[in-house]
Amino acid sequence: MKRKSGCGSWVVIIALLFAVTLGLDYVASRIDRARFPWGYADSGKPALAGIWVGPLTTGRGQRLGMLVEIGLEPLDRGGRRGRLFRTRHSAWFDGRVLVCARPGRVQHFRARGAPQDFSAPSPFHLALSPTDSVPPDGLAPSHLQGRWNGGDALAFETSLYLRRGKSAITSSDDPDTGRETPVTLKRGTEAEFNSLCGRLS
């Protein structure tokens, strides 16, 4: 008599493991949303997550347009599965920043950071890195220190530097780069950012 193949049993075991993994991901997502509703734009509660837009005026009076899109980095980012809780050592904020000085010239940055106190979203810090293969010349932010009032305004202080080719220039004597520059952004859309850029000369 031929022995029955054990393939069927392995298929069942793999399917069960897959179902358990999906269940853990669902539970982790629900826990994260309950703990940090401000980190999800669709939570139905006041959220830090989302798109923020507004003008930035430098020390010399130059106007730039800024867009900040921010949210919590997914718990399973990078294939790390099975984490049920976001901890002090977890990745926190992930997003993007767009800056324009005139129509048609937009700088792109990736933003990553964390809140100062992990029990509350504000204040928080974002480090920026250019994502353009050849970053355009001009004033650019290196980081953002943010404060959220729990509503529709987001206040930042940003440190600007002047990019010229491969050089990043700052000077304590320069009103644009020698001090922190304040900027207040409001909830908005990318279309509003593009409209703001279109009004800059």
FENHU-V350932 format. One record per run of one state. SS is the DSSP state (A for helix, B for strand, O for the rest). FROM is the first residue (numbers start at 0). TO is the last residue. If there is no record, write none. Layout:
{{SS FROM TO} {SS FROM TO}}
This chain:
{{O 0 5} {A 6 34} {O 35 35} {A 36 38} {O 39 48} {B 49 56} {O 57 61} {B 62 71} {O 72 75} {A 76 78} {O 79 91} {B 92 101} {O 102 103} {B 104 114} {O 115 122} {B 123 129} {O 130 136} {B 137 147} {O 148 151} {B 152 163} {O 164 165} {B 166 168} {O 169 178} {B 179 186} {O 187 188} {A 189 197} {O 198 200}}
